Amino acid sequence: MAKPTVHDIAKAAGVSLATVDRVLNARPGVRARTIARVQDAVSRLGYVRDCHAANLARQRQYRFAFVLPEGPGQFVGTLRRAVAEAIAAQQGERLSASIVSVAVNDPHEIARRLRSVRPDRHDGVALLVPETPQVRDAIAHLKNAGLAVVALASDLPHSARDYFVGIDNRSAGRTAGVLMGRFAGHRAGRILVVTNSLQARDSLERRLGFDEVIGSEFPQLRPLPTVESYDDPDRMAGIARRAAAASAEIVGVYSMGAGNEPLLRGLRSAGRLGTLTVIAHELTPVTRQALIDREVDVLITQNAGHLVRSALRVLRAKTDGMPIFEAQERIRTDIVIRENLP
C-alpha cells in the first residue's frame, strides 16, 4: 500500500493543500476546528511526515550552538574537534554549528553568553556548563524563545533542558569504585578524590556512585573529601603533590573530571606514580600516554564523536518536533586499559 501524502490528507479533511501545509508547519491563520480536522485525517491515514524532504524543499538551514568551557582542557578540545568533524561530514544536510566559549567558574558570565544566543540566528543549543540558578534562568529564557536545549556530557536535570546526551555518570562512578577496589587489591588506606568543581553534575554523580560501591564492597578503602581545583592547574598540581607526599596512607587516586595533566604532574613530583592506583576519566593525549607509561591504571571514557553527533540529531529532532530514537542516542561507557588502547 502506498504511503499517504499531503494530497490524501487534504482530500480526507476537505481542505486545501495550503491549509494542510500551514497545520503541519504550525503556522498561524487556521481555525481550531480546521486544525482538528487535519490532525484527525493525519491520524486516520497514518501519515508520517518526511521532515528531511520538507526541509530540503523549504531550503531549511539548521543552526546550532555548542556552549563549551574555555581554556586548554583536553576533553573539551576533543569535543571541539568532534564538532568541526561532524559539521564537515554533514555539509549536505544544511546544518551549521558555532562554538561559544564560556568561563565555567563564572555563572553570571555563562548566563550572559547564553542570553546572547539569538533565536533569529539559532535553532538550538548544546551545553557543557555547571547547573546554577543563573544558568537555569538562562535556559528557561532560551526555551521561552523557542530554542531546543540539550545538556552535553554533564546533565542539567533541574533546568528546562529538553534532553541529556552523555553517559550515566552515577553508574560511571560506581564502575570507578569497583575498579579501584579490584586494582588496589588487599591494600587498605585512603583514596584521594579530585575534580575541577562539584558544581559540575557529572562529578557530583560520579562521587555518589563511587562512594556507594567503596562503602559497601571495599570498606578497607576510605575516600577523602573531594578536593576541587576550580580550573586552576597549579592548584591541582599542588594538591596532588602535597597530599601524596604527606600521607603514606594514600593508596589510590580517583580523578573525576578535568585537570589530569597537572594532577599527574603533582603525583610525579611527589614520587608516587607507580605506587598508587590511579583511575581517571576520558581518553586524551595526556591520559593515553599515562596509560602507556603505567602512570594511570584505567580510564573510564566516552566517545566524543558519538556525543556530538547525538547532540546534533537530538537538536534536529526537537527542532522538527520529531521523536528521539533512544537506543541510538545511548552513550556507551568504555573502560580503557593499557592493553586495549584504541
Summary of the structure (lengths in Angstrom):
residues: 342
radius of gyration: 24.3
end to end distance: 47.1
largest distance: 81.7
contacts: 1130
relative contact order: 0.11
helix: 49%
strand: 17%
